[in-house]
Structure formats: C-alpha cells, structure tokens
Amino acid sequence: MTFEIGIMTFGEVTEDPITGRRPSPRRRVRETIEQARVADEVGLDVFGVGEHHRTDFVGSAPTILLAAAAEATERIRLTSSVTVLGSEDPVRVWEQFATIDLLSAGRAEIIAGRGSYTESFPLFGYDLKDYADLFREKLDLLLKIREQNPLTWSGRFRAPLVDADIAPRADGDTIPIWVGVGGSPASAVSTGTLGLPMALALLLGPVTSHQPTVELYRAAAEKAGHDPAALPISINVHGYVGRTSQEARETMYPYFAKGMMENNHQRGAGFQLSRAAFDAQASPGSGLLVGSTQEVIDKLLTYHELYGINRAIIQMGFGGMPQKEHLEAIERLGTEVAPVVRRETAVTAGVPA
C-alpha cells in the first residue's frame, strides 16, 4: 500500500493569543475550504474535517464542508475525522457521504468514532450511559447499509428497517469506512475483529504509545480470519512543518497551547501546556509532528517503522493558527515531506518508488 499523507481540521473559532482577535465563523469556514484546495494542489492524499457541536468550532456539519471541498478539489480524498457515529443516524450518514462520493467522483470516506467530545449526545437526545452500545449498534447498521440494498434490519436505538431502499449508492464499488481508536484495547480488538481499517489518534505522549493497541488489533484481525498485513492503519496527530525546527515550535506553540486550554473537550476544562512540556512533546521520542521538514520526515518514518502504518493525517493549526502560517505548513508537507516519506516507505516495503 502506498503511504498516504493528509491533513485535518476542527475549524476552531479561537481568540488569537498574539493579536487578541477572534475570527468569525464565516472566515473559518472559507479558510477550511482553502486549506483543502491547497492540500490538493500540493499533492497531499487526504483532507479531513472533525465533528464538533459547539460555538468554538465550525464543524457541526462536516459533510457540508466536505461537499464544498469536493467542488474545490480534484484528487484528494475527503474524510470525516471523526464522524461521532453514536449520536448520528447511520442511514443519514450513508446518504450524505454517498452524495459527497458522487460529487467528488469516488473520493469520499468515513472515519467513524465514539467521540471524545460528547456534547452531541444530549443535543440529539441520547444517554451517555449507552455510549458504547450506541456505537456498536450503529456501526453494525452502517456496515450493513454499505453491503446491501434494500435492507431489513432491527436494533435497540432506532426504528427497524424493512426492505428499505437507502440511496444514493457510492460512485464506485464502496465507500471506505475506518474506525477511529484513541488507544482503548476493546476498541482495537473490535475493529480488528471486523477487519476494518484503524485510525489511531495520538494527542500527547510517547511515540510508542500505541504499540500495544496495534498488536491487539492485528491479533484480533488474524483470529477473525482477516489478513493483518492487508488492513490499513493511520496515525492522526498534531503537528506543524516549519522552515526550521525553531520556527516550527515558535509558530505552533502559542496556538496549540491556547487550543488545549479552550478547545480541548469542554470550554474551560483544558489544561495549561507549558513551553517546556510542549518542547518535550516535540522531541524525537514523543508524539507531536512538529519541526523542520527533515524532523517531520524522520518522525513519520519512525511511526511507520513502529506501527507499520500506511497513512498519517496531521492536524496543523489547532487553536486557531492564522491562515498564512497554516497554508505555508500545508505546502511544505505536500512538496517537501510527502515525496520523501512515500519514497522511503516504498523502498522498505520492496515496492518500486
């Protein structure tokens, strides 16, 4: 499998820690589409939008943003990152992503997750005590919708379907469905058992954090009769690509720290991230993908060696980084980082570059 590199955004509406100004939601929406367009132009493989239902994000309807991105791009894959499936209707999720797939000529995919931000559950009338059961049942339904039409199905949390015609269908044979996993052993095992691609999220911590998770995933896949070597794994991580190591850290730190305080989970419930702690997380042994082009290349290759990943999606600009700096980092990622990582991983896999 060719190594894929992409970006994702939550579209934060956060006060700039340097200027004190807060961008308007309209501006953030337009900037999100511009990020997709630039990522496509510089040769990146994936563009993702996260789902959040709060006023400090513009991503409450990611499918609409992805549909707009479909019209602004030509080649890049368009994904959720993630779809909070437990508080969604899988029928509607399928309809929306199948429509994006038609608009984009087959470039849509879904990363389904339980969601670390839980404001959508009470908003749409779900009880958080059913958090795990909601995800399991709705993932089962979403997979069945992908596999067959018309469909007869019943469960606990929605009305049954009887010979239901669910349309439109995908532009091609199918729509890829990944499962977002934050490190939960049970999530890794269930995803491997289903034989679905796994999107690992690493916020902070050692670069080796997910080794047990990956081992459980592959063991469960093999036990269920799937070929672990054929199942894609991605790492979704925060980062920034600068001209130099120092510039990257100086640019990213104030925005990332602001985002961790204001945007992380519930407003005001974040935590103070000191500069020393941030620099430690940017070191070669820790998870953040921040630094010069070569540093980011080296860490991506480390992730590939440790986990055998086939994809990396980097969240650059978290905390409301200005668009100019954000786009510059996207361009470096696409033109300077991605070609080297693809070439090096192709060589180690024995694939002609």
N, C-alpha and C positions, 0 to 999 in steps of 0.2 A: 504494500500500500504506500502510495506517495505521501510524504509528510505534508500536512496542511497547517497553515498558519493564518490566524484571523484575529479580529478584534471584537469587542463587545462593549456595550454602554448601558447604563441605567438612566441616562439623561437627567442627572441631578440638577435641581434648581437650588444652588447653594451660594450663600454670600461669599464673595471672593475675599480670602483672608488678607490680601495685599491692598486691594482698592476699596474694599468695603461695599462694593456694589453687588446686587443680586440680579442675575439675568432673568428676563421674562420667560415664561413658558413658551411663548411663540418663538423666541430666539433659540431656545434649546431644541425645540422640535426641528427647526430648519437646520440647525447645526448637526443634528443627528443624521439627517439625510445627506448633508455634505460629507460627513465622515464616511458614510457608506460609499458615496461616489468616489472619493479619493482612494479609499481602500481597494476598490475595484480597479481604478486606473493604475495603481502601483503594483498590481498583481497579487494581492492577498486572496486567500481562498474562502474565508468565512466572515460574515458580519452578523452579530447577534445583538438583540435588544432584550433586556431583562424586564420582568413584570413586577410593578410595584403600584400600590393603590394609596398613595399619599401625595400631599401637595408639594413635597420637596423632590418629586420625581415626575417626569412627563411620560413614563412608560406604563400607564394603566391599560393601554390598548396597544400592545406591541405589534399585533397583526396589522394594524393600520399603518404604523410606521414602517413595517417590513414591506407592505404593499407599495407604499410611496418609494421605498428604496429599490423595489423591483423595477420601477419605471426609470429610476436614475442610474441604474447599473446594467451591465451586460453579461457578466460572467460569474461574479462572486455568489457563493451560497448564502442563503438568508435563513437565519435560525432564531428561535427564541432562546433565551439564556437566563432564566428558565421560564417555561410555562408552569404556573402553580396549579397543577392538574387537580389537586384535591378540592379546590374551590371553583373549578370550571366544569362546564358540561362537555364531555368528550365529543358529543355529536357536533356541537358548535365549534369546538377546537378543530375537528377534522374539516368541517366546511370552510373555515377561514383559511387554514393552511393549504387546503387543496386549491382554493381560489388564488392564493399567492403563488402556488406552483404553476397554475395556468398563466398568470400574469408574467411570471419570470421564466417560462419555458423549462420548467422542471428543476428549479433551484431552491425550493423550499425544504426545510426540515424542522423537526421539533425536538427540543431538549425538554423532556418532562421531568419535573421535580416536585418534591414535597413542599419546598419553600421555607427558607429560614426567616423570611418576613411573613408574618401571619395575619396582617390586617385584613386580607381578603376574605378570611373565613367568617368572621362575624358580619362583614359587609354584605356577604351573599347568603347569610343565614345558615352557616354550617357551624357545628360544635367542634371545638378543638380537641375534645376527648376522642373524636372519631378520626383524628388527623391521619394516622397510619392506615386505617381501614379504608378511608375515602380514597387515598392514593392507590392502594392495591386494586380496589374495585374499578376505579376509573381508568387506570392503565390497562386493565383487562379489557374493558369496553373499547378503548381507543385502538388497541391492537386488533380486536375483532372487526372493528369498522374498517381498518386498513385491509384486512384479509378477505372480507366478503361483503357482498351487497346483492340483494337485500339481506337484512339481518334480523334475526329473532334473538332477544337477549333479555335477561332479568337480573336484578340485583337489589341491594338494600336502599340505596341512596337516590335513585331516580326512578321515574316511571318505566315500566318494561317497554321493550320494542318488539313489535310483532310484524314480521315481514316488512321491515322499514326500509324504504329507499333513501339512502343517505348520499347526497350529491353536493358538489361535483366530485368526480373521481380525480385522481392525480393525473398530471400531464403525461407522465411516463408510467412505469410499472408500479411504482410505490412512492411513498414519502419516508425518508429515513426518520426513525424515532430513536433518540438517545435517552438515557436516564441520567439525570444529574445526581451525583452522590457526593456528600460532604465528608465522608470518612466513616459513616456508620457501617459496622460489619454486616448487619442484617440487610442493609440496602445493597451492599456489594454482592452478597450471596444471592439475593432475589434477582438482581439484574443479570448476574452470570447464569443463573438457572434458566431465565427466559431467553438467554442468548442475544441480549440487546447490547449495543454499544454503550460504554460508560463514560460520562463526562465528570471528571474529578474536579472538585473545587478546592483550592488551597488559598486561604486568606493570609494567614501568617503562620510561621513555624518552620521547622527544618525542611530542607528539600527532600528528605527521605520520609516525610510524614506518612505518605500513602503506600509505602511498600507492603504492609500487612493487608491493606484494603485490596490492592491489586492481586496479591496472592490468593486471597479468599475468592475474589471474583473469578479468576482463571480456574481455580479448583472446582468451584461450583459449576462453571460452564462445562468443564470436562466431564464432571459427574453426570450432568444432564444430557450428555451426548453431543455437545457443541464443540467445535474446534477452537480452542482459546486463541490460537495464532491468527484466526480469521476474524476475530472480534476487535473492532477499533476501540482505542482508549484515548481520551483527550485530557489535557490538563488545562483548567481555566484559572488564571492567576492575574493578580495586579502587576502592573509594570509601566515602564517608560523607557524609550530609547533616545538618548541624547547624543550630542556630538562628542562629548567626553563623559567620563564617569562622574566627575564633579558636577558638570552642568545637569546631568540627568537627575542626580539626587537633589540639587538645589531647586530644580524646577518642580519635581514631583512632590517633595516632602510637605510643603505648606498646604497643598490641596488635598493630598491623601490624608494628612492628619486632621484637617477640617472635616473631610468626609467621614472618617472613622468616628469623630465626635458627634456630628449632626445627622448623618445619613445612615449610620450603621444600626440596623434593626429599628428601634423606636427613637423618635426625636428626643435628644437629651439623654439617651441611655447608652451613648457610645463611651469611648474611653480616651484618655489623654495618651497620645503616642509621642514620646519624646524623640528628639532628633537622634540621640544615641541608640534608642531602640530601633528606630527606622533604619539607620545605617547598619545595624547588626542584621536586620532582616534583608538588607540588600547585599550582604556578603555572599561569597560563593556557596556556603553551606546552608543558606536559608532561602525561603521560597520566592521572595519578590524578584521579578524580572526587570530590574532597573539598573541602568548603567550605559556604558558605551556600546556601540554596535558589537564589538568583539565580546564584551561581557555577556550581553544578551544571547549571542550565538553560543557561547560556552555553556551557559546555564540551560538553554534549550537542549543542547546535546547531552548534558548531564541528566535531564529529565528523561530523554529518550533512552539513555543507557540504563537508568534505574528502573523505569517502568515499561519500557517498550512501547511508549505512546506513539500514536500516529498523527496527533493533532495537538496544537496549542492555541488557545484563544486567550488573548491578553486584554485585560480591562485597563486601558490607558485613559487618564484624565479623571479618575474618580475624585469626587469632591469639587467638581466644577472648574477644572483647569480651563484657561482661556483657549478658544478655538485655534488660534495661531500656533501655539505650542503643541496642541493636540494633533493638528494636521501634520506638523513637521515630524512628530514621532511616528505617525502612521506611514509617512513617506519613507522614513529610514527603515522601518520594519519591513516594508514591502520591497524596497530596492536594494538594501544592504544586508539585512538579516536573512530574510526568507530564502533567497537563492543559495546562500552558503549552507543553511541548515538542510534544505532539500537535497543538495548535492552530497553532503556528508552522510546523511541518513540513508540515501540511496546506495552509497558505497558500502556502508556497514551491513546493509541488508542484501548485498550482492545483486542489486538492481542497476542496470545501466543508467548513468546520470543523464 
